[in-house]
Amino acid sequence: MSKRTLWVRPSKLLWVAVITAALGAMWLYGTPHMLWNYRYTGSYESKYYTSCDYVGRDSQTVSPSHGDCPFVMLLKPAGALHG
């Protein structure tokens, strides 16, 4: 009986799992966006943010619920039906 030789070793396909995991995480949690502009009320020392503009794959304006705008935020496309 002859021994079969694999065309591709399973260890060489590890990159497929890594890319699939990264795409799955972006589908579930969104893509990273950076704070570009913001509007606030109050004094400069005690800001309460009313609107945050983020740039990224799908740039968006967000109204923060707690008056805070993180510098980097994971956002899904507006009106996304997935995840």
C-alpha distances in whole Angstrom, upper triangle without the diagonal:
4,7,9,13,16,19,21,21,23,26,27,28,31,33,33,33,37,38,37,39,42,42,42,45,47,47,48,51,52,52,54,58,60,64,66,70,71,75,76,80,82,82,80,80,79,77,76,73,74,71,68,67,63,61,58,55,57,61,63,66,66,69,68,69,70,72,69,67,64,63,59,58,55,56,55,56,59,59,55,54,50,50
4,6,9,13,15,18,19,21,23,24,25,28,31,30,31,34,35,35,37,40,40,40,43,45,45,46,49,49,49,52,55,58,61,63,67,69,72,74,77,79,80,78,77,77,75,73,71,71,69,66,64,60,58,55,52,55,58,60,64,64,67,66,67,68,70,67,64,61,60,57,56,53,54,52,54,57,57,53,52,49,48
4,7,10,13,15,15,17,20,20,22,24,27,27,28,31,32,32,34,36,37,37,40,42,42,43,45,46,46,48,52,54,58,60,64,66,69,71,74,76,77,74,74,73,71,70,68,68,66,62,61,57,55,52,49,52,55,57,61,61,63,63,64,65,66,63,61,58,57,53,53,50,51,49,51,54,54,50,49,46,45
4,7,9,12,12,15,17,18,19,22,24,24,25,28,29,29,31,33,34,34,37,39,38,40,42,43,43,45,49,51,55,57,60,62,66,68,71,73,74,71,71,70,68,67,65,65,62,59,58,54,52,48,46,48,52,54,57,57,60,60,61,62,63,61,58,55,54,50,50,47,48,46,47,51,51,47,46,43,42
4,6,9,9,12,15,15,16,19,21,21,23,25,26,27,29,31,32,32,35,36,37,38,40,41,41,43,46,49,52,54,58,60,63,65,69,71,71,69,69,68,66,65,62,63,60,57,55,51,49,46,43,46,49,52,55,55,58,58,59,60,61,58,56,53,51,48,47,44,45,44,45,49,49,45,45,41,41
4,5,6,9,12,11,12,16,18,17,19,22,23,23,25,27,28,28,31,33,33,34,37,37,37,39,42,45,49,51,54,56,60,61,65,67,68,65,65,64,62,61,59,59,56,53,51,48,46,42,40,42,46,48,51,51,54,54,55,56,57,55,52,49,48,44,44,41,42,40,42,45,45,42,41,38,37
4,7,10,12,11,12,15,17,16,18,21,21,22,24,26,26,28,30,31,32,34,36,36,35,37,41,43,47,49,52,54,58,60,64,66,66,64,64,63,61,60,57,58,55,52,50,46,44,40,38,40,44,46,50,50,53,53,54,55,56,54,51,48,47,43,42,39,40,39,40,44,44,40,40,37,36
4,6,8,7,8,11,13,13,15,17,18,19,21,23,23,24,27,28,29,31,33,33,32,34,37,40,44,46,49,51,55,57,60,62,63,60,60,60,57,57,54,54,52,48,47,43,41,37,35,38,41,43,47,47,50,49,51,52,53,50,47,44,43,39,39,36,37,36,37,41,41,38,37,34,33
4,5,5,7,10,12,13,14,16,18,18,20,22,23,24,26,28,29,30,32,33,32,34,37,40,43,45,49,51,54,56,60,61,62,59,59,59,57,56,53,54,51,48,46,43,41,37,35,38,41,43,47,47,50,49,50,51,52,49,47,43,42,39,38,35,37,36,38,41,42,38,38,34,33
4,5,5,7,10,10,11,13,15,15,17,19,21,21,23,25,26,27,29,30,29,31,35,37,41,43,47,48,52,54,57,59,59,57,57,56,54,53,50,51,49,46,44,40,39,35,33,36,39,41,44,44,47,46,47,48,49,46,44,41,40,36,36,33,34,33,35,39,39,35,35,31,30
4,5,6,9,10,11,12,15,15,16,18,20,21,22,25,26,27,28,29,28,30,33,36,39,42,45,47,50,52,55,57,57,55,54,54,52,51,49,50,47,44,43,39,37,34,32,35,38,40,43,43,46,45,46,46,48,45,42,39,38,34,34,31,33,33,35,38,39,35,35,32,30
4,6,7,9,11,12,13,15,16,18,19,21,22,24,25,27,28,28,27,29,32,35,38,40,44,46,49,51,55,57,57,54,54,54,52,51,48,49,47,43,42,38,36,32,31,34,36,39,42,42,45,44,46,46,48,44,42,39,37,34,33,31,33,32,34,37,38,35,35,31,30
4,5,6,7,9,10,11,13,15,16,17,19,21,22,23,25,25,25,27,30,33,36,38,42,44,47,49,53,55,55,53,53,52,50,49,46,47,44,41,39,36,34,30,28,31,34,36,39,39,42,42,43,44,45,42,40,37,35,32,31,28,30,29,30,34,35,31,31,28,27
4,5,5,7,9,10,11,13,15,16,17,19,20,21,23,23,23,24,28,30,34,36,40,41,45,47,50,52,52,50,49,49,47,46,43,44,42,39,37,33,32,28,27,30,32,34,37,37,40,39,40,41,42,39,37,34,33,29,29,26,28,27,29,33,34,30,30,26,25
4,5,5,6,8,10,11,12,14,15,17,18,20,21,21,20,22,25,27,31,33,37,39,42,44,47,49,50,47,47,47,45,44,41,42,39,36,34,31,29,25,24,26,29,32,35,35,38,37,39,39,40,37,35,31,30,27,26,24,25,25,26,30,31,28,28,25,24
4,5,5,6,9,10,11,12,14,16,16,18,20,20,20,22,25,28,32,34,37,39,42,44,48,50,51,48,48,47,45,44,41,42,39,36,34,30,29,25,23,26,29,31,34,34,37,37,38,39,40,37,35,32,31,27,26,23,24,23,25,29,29,26,26,22,22
4,6,5,6,9,10,10,12,14,15,16,18,19,19,21,24,27,31,33,36,38,41,43,46,48,49,47,47,46,44,42,40,40,38,35,34,30,29,25,23,26,29,30,33,33,36,35,36,37,38,36,33,30,30,26,25,22,23,22,24,28,29,25,25,21,20
4,5,5,6,9,10,11,13,14,15,16,17,16,18,22,24,28,30,33,35,38,40,43,45,46,44,43,43,41,40,37,38,35,32,31,27,26,22,21,24,26,28,31,31,34,33,34,35,36,33,31,27,26,23,22,19,21,21,23,27,28,24,25,21,20
4,5,5,6,8,10,11,12,14,15,15,14,16,20,23,26,28,32,34,37,39,42,45,45,43,43,42,40,39,36,37,34,31,29,25,24,20,18,21,24,26,29,29,32,32,33,34,35,32,30,27,26,22,21,18,19,19,20,24,25,22,22,19,18
4,5,5,6,9,10,10,12,14,15,15,17,21,24,27,30,33,34,37,39,43,45,46,44,44,43,40,39,36,37,34,31,29,26,25,21,19,21,24,26,29,29,32,31,32,34,35,33,30,27,27,23,22,18,19,18,20,23,24,20,20,17,16
4,6,5,6,9,10,10,12,13,14,16,19,22,26,28,31,33,36,37,40,43,44,41,41,40,38,37,34,35,32,29,28,25,24,20,19,21,24,25,28,27,30,29,30,31,33,30,28,25,25,21,19,16,18,17,19,23,23,20,20,16,15
4,5,5,6,9,10,10,11,10,12,16,19,22,25,28,29,33,34,38,40,41,39,39,38,35,34,31,32,29,26,25,21,20,17,15,18,20,22,25,25,28,27,28,29,30,28,25,22,21,18,16,13,15,15,17,21,22,18,19,16,14
4,5,5,6,9,10,10,10,13,16,19,23,25,28,29,32,34,38,40,41,39,40,38,36,34,31,32,29,26,24,21,20,16,14,16,19,21,24,24,27,26,28,29,31,28,25,23,22,19,17,13,14,13,15,18,19,16,16,13,12
4,5,5,6,9,10,11,14,17,21,24,26,29,30,33,35,38,40,41,40,40,38,36,34,31,31,29,26,25,22,21,18,16,17,20,21,24,24,26,26,27,28,30,28,25,23,23,19,17,14,14,13,15,18,19,15,15,11,10
4,5,5,6,7,9,11,15,18,21,24,26,27,30,32,35,37,38,36,36,35,32,31,28,29,26,24,23,20,19,16,15,16,19,20,22,21,24,23,24,25,27,24,22,20,20,16,14,10,12,11,14,17,18,15,16,12,10
4,5,5,5,5,9,12,15,18,21,24,25,28,30,33,35,37,35,35,34,31,29,26,27,24,21,20,17,16,13,11,13,15,16,19,19,22,21,23,24,25,23,21,18,18,14,12,9,9,8,11,14,16,12,14,11,10
4,6,6,8,12,14,18,21,23,25,26,29,31,34,37,38,37,37,35,33,31,28,27,25,22,21,18,18,15,13,13,16,17,20,19,22,22,23,25,27,25,22,21,21,17,14,11,10,8,10,13,14,10,11,7,7
4,6,9,12,15,19,21,24,26,26,29,30,33,35,37,36,36,34,31,29,27,26,24,22,22,19,19,17,15,15,18,18,20,19,21,21,21,23,25,23,21,19,20,17,14,10,10,8,11,14,14,11,11,8,5
4,7,9,12,15,17,20,22,23,25,27,30,32,33,32,32,30,28,26,23,23,21,19,18,16,16,14,14,14,15,15,17,16,18,17,18,20,21,19,18,16,16,13,10,6,7,7,11,13,14,11,13,10,8
4,7,9,13,15,18,20,21,23,25,29,31,33,31,31,30,27,25,22,22,20,17,16,13,13,11,10,10,12,12,15,14,17,17,19,20,21,19,17,15,15,12,9,5,5,4,8,11,12,10,12,10,9
4,7,10,13,15,18,20,23,25,28,31,32,30,31,30,27,25,22,22,19,16,15,11,11,8,7,8,10,12,15,15,18,18,20,22,22,19,16,14,14,10,8,5,6,6,9,12,14,12,15,13,13
4,7,10,13,16,17,21,23,26,28,29,27,28,27,24,23,20,21,18,14,13,9,9,7,8,10,10,12,14,14,17,17,19,20,20,17,14,11,10,7,6,4,6,9,11,14,17,15,18,17,16
4,7,9,12,14,17,20,23,26,26,24,25,24,21,21,17,18,15,11,9,6,5,5,7,8,7,9,11,11,15,15,18,19,18,15,12,10,8,6,5,6,7,10,11,13,17,16,19,18,18
4,6,9,11,15,17,21,23,24,21,22,22,19,19,16,17,14,10,8,5,5,7,10,11,9,10,11,12,15,15,18,18,17,14,10,9,6,5,7,9,10,13,14,16,20,19,23,22,21
4,6,8,11,14,17,20,20,18,19,19,16,15,12,13,11,7,6,5,7,9,13,13,10,10,10,10,13,12,16,16,14,11,8,7,5,6,8,11,12,15,16,16,20,21,24,24,23
4,7,11,14,17,20,20,18,20,20,16,17,13,14,11,8,6,5,6,10,13,13,10,10,10,11,14,14,18,19,16,14,10,11,8,10,11,14,14,17,17,17,21,22,26,26,26
4,7,10,14,17,17,15,17,17,14,14,11,11,8,6,5,7,9,13,16,15,11,11,9,11,12,13,17,17,14,13,10,11,10,12,13,16,16,19,19,18,22,23,27,27,27
4,7,10,13,14,13,15,14,11,10,7,8,6,4,6,9,12,15,18,17,13,12,9,9,10,10,14,14,11,10,8,11,11,13,14,17,16,19,19,19,22,24,27,28,27
4,7,10,12,11,14,13,9,9,6,6,5,7,9,12,15,19,22,20,16,14,11,11,10,11,14,14,10,11,10,13,14,16,17,20,19,22,22,20,23,25,29,30,29
4,7,9,9,11,10,6,5,4,5,7,9,12,15,18,22,25,23,19,17,13,13,11,11,13,12,8,9,10,14,15,18,18,21,21,24,24,23,25,27,30,31,31
4,7,9,11,9,6,5,6,7,10,12,16,19,22,25,28,26,23,20,17,15,13,13,14,13,9,12,13,17,18,21,21,24,24,27,27,26,28,30,33,34,33
4,7,8,6,5,6,9,10,13,16,19,22,25,28,31,29,26,24,20,19,16,15,16,14,11,13,15,18,20,23,23,27,27,30,31,29,31,33,36,37,36
4,5,5,6,9,11,13,16,17,20,23,26,29,32,31,27,25,22,21,19,18,19,17,13,14,16,19,20,23,24,28,28,32,32,31,34,36,39,39,38
4,6,6,9,11,14,15,16,18,21,23,27,30,29,26,24,21,20,19,18,19,17,14,14,14,17,17,21,23,26,27,30,31,30,33,35,38,38,37
4,6,10,12,15,17,18,20,22,25,28,32,31,28,26,23,22,20,18,19,17,14,13,15,17,18,21,23,27,28,31,33,32,35,36,39,39,38
4,7,10,13,15,16,19,21,25,28,31,30,27,24,22,20,18,16,16,13,11,11,13,16,17,21,22,25,26,29,31,30,33,34,37,37,35
4,6,9,12,13,16,18,21,24,28,26,23,21,18,16,14,12,14,11,8,9,10,13,15,18,19,22,23,26,28,26,29,31,33,34,33
4,6,9,11,15,17,21,23,26,25,22,19,16,14,11,9,10,8,5,7,9,13,15,18,18,21,21,24,25,24,26,28,31,31,30
4,6,7,11,13,17,20,23,21,18,15,12,10,8,7,9,8,5,6,7,10,13,15,15,18,18,21,22,21,23,25,28,28,27
4,7,10,13,17,20,23,20,17,14,10,9,6,6,9,9,6,8,9,13,15,17,16,19,18,20,21,19,21,23,26,27,27
4,7,10,13,16,19,17,13,10,7,6,5,7,10,11,8,9,8,12,13,15,14,16,15,17,17,16,19,21,24,25,25
4,6,10,13,16,14,11,8,6,5,6,7,11,12,10,9,6,9,10,11,11,13,12,15,16,15,18,19,23,23,23
4,7,10,13,11,8,6,4,6,9,10,14,16,13,12,9,11,10,11,11,13,12,14,14,13,17,18,22,23,23
4,7,10,9,6,5,6,8,11,12,16,17,15,13,10,10,9,8,8,10,9,12,12,12,16,17,20,21,21
4,7,7,4,7,9,11,15,16,19,20,19,17,13,13,11,10,10,11,10,12,12,13,17,17,21,21,21
4,5,5,8,11,13,17,18,21,22,21,19,15,14,12,10,10,10,9,10,10,12,16,16,19,19,19
4,6,9,13,15,19,20,23,24,24,22,18,17,16,13,12,11,9,9,8,11,14,13,17,16,17
4,6,10,12,16,17,20,23,22,20,17,17,16,14,12,11,8,8,6,8,11,11,15,15,16
4,7,10,14,15,19,21,20,18,15,15,14,12,11,11,9,10,8,9,13,14,17,18,19
4,6,10,12,15,18,17,16,13,14,14,13,11,11,8,9,8,8,11,13,16,17,18
4,7,10,13,15,14,13,11,13,13,13,12,13,10,12,11,10,13,15,18,20,20
4,6,9,12,11,11,9,11,12,12,10,12,10,12,12,10,13,15,18,19,19
4,6,9,8,9,9,12,14,15,13,14,13,15,15,13,15,17,20,21,21
4,6,5,6,7,9,13,13,11,14,13,15,17,15,17,19,21,22,21
4,6,8,10,12,15,16,14,16,15,17,19,17,19,20,22,22,21
4,6,9,11,15,16,14,17,17,19,21,20,22,23,25,25,24
4,7,10,13,15,14,17,17,20,22,21,23,24,26,27,26
4,6,10,12,12,15,15,19,21,20,23,23,26,26,24
4,6,9,9,12,13,16,18,18,21,21,24,24,23
4,6,6,10,12,16,18,18,21,21,24,24,22
4,7,10,12,16,18,19,22,22,25,25,23
4,7,10,13,15,17,20,20,23,22,20
4,6,10,13,14,17,16,19,18,17
4,7,10,12,15,13,16,15,13
4,7,8,11,10,13,12,12
4,6,8,7,10,9,9
4,6,5,9,10,11
4,6,9,11,13
4,6,9,12
4,6,8
4,7
4
